[in-house]
Amino acid sequence: MISNQILQNTIDGLKRISRINFSILDTDGKSLVTTTEGHNPETYESDVLSFVASPADSQVIRDCQFFKIFDEQHLEYVLLANGESEEVYMVGKIAAFQIQNLLIAYKERFDKDNFIKNLLLDNLLLVDIYNRAKKLHIGTKVKRVIFIIETLYEKDSAALENVRNILGESQKDFVTAVDEKNIIVVKDLSDDYNYDLDKIAKNMLEALKLESSDEYIHIAYGTVVNDISEVSKSYKEAMLALDVGKIFFDEKDIVAYSTLGIGRLIYQLPLPLCKMYIKEIFEGKSPDDFDEETLTTIGKFFENSLNISETSRQLYIHRNTLVYRLDKLQKSTGLDLRVFEDAITFKIAFMVVKYMKSMEF
């Protein structure tokens, strides 16, 4: 079924071209959309019911041309064109033809959308994937990758259409949703031999932020797959990237599955094991118990790959002050962050604590 907004846009465009007013009603005579202000097409309700029951495909009733619009063999709409002239009849036939073609196009999109959703959720047998892809004229041996767009607002058909328009969706790409939280873009890479996934994600983010008032927009993406049967794998990777990114890379707007690193492993650990690890390393203490100054120092030290000179420069402190802080940290934890193995131990413990805290909510 076409949305009323699409129908309204269609007859508005036809009116601008022909200067003829149109109305679209359902088969019960209820008005769906109209181009005539102050005019109530439902005054034709009894006429519509008579027309629907008749064998005629078009008919002049009172001062209007009536046309039937079918979806395959099923009567879907009744189109009214104001006027009885030959010109109104011809334009009305064109309008009915246009809307009927829209029904076909949107039905095909609906079928493809259903197929893509089931594909993402792994609800199809392998043989069904190839058979349905062939019927829907969707390439099977094609490079694709999944992007997931998360915003604060719930997703509806209008939101999906908006994203399609913003991203300039090609005929080979698909934009859909399997829940109310995220919009999924199935990106076809067959025409892009030098694709840069991070650049594609950045372009998406910039376009969405330009057109949306929503400040919270996060994008995650999986790895490239070469066959349509593997699309669900890229989707699961993108979902994992989205979840893990919120815990360990909350400062990033874009997270790739391939960059999750050890965060992906920690995310799969059971909580009792995490608690045991923290207790063993810090003897009951927790890395996030440190004061803000210490946490900032540790963060910068890791950020600069354990480089004392660069860290002290960025923190605007003397080198000896940084060394003093690291010595103090070593006394309280037994870990010297200047030693690679100790730094790795502390980094992992810090990430484990972040994971544990996220699981509390």
NORFENLIN-V379650 format. One line per field, one symbol per residue. ss: DSSP state (@ for helix, = for strand, . for the rest). A space follows every 50 residues. Layout:
ss: ???
This chain:
ss: ...@@@@@@@@@@@@@@@...====.....====......@@@@@@@@@@ @@@....====..========..=========...@@@@@@@@@@@@@@@ @@@@@@@@@@@@@@@@@@@@.....@@@@@@@@@@........======= =.....@@@@@@@@@@@......===.....=======........@@@@ @@@@@@@@@@@.....=====...=..@@@@@@@@@@@@@@@@@@@@@.. ...===@@@..@@@@@@...@@@@@@@@@@@@....@@@..@@@@@@@@@ @@@....@@@@@@@@...@@@@@@@@@@@@@@@......@@@@@@@@@@@ @@@@@@@@@..
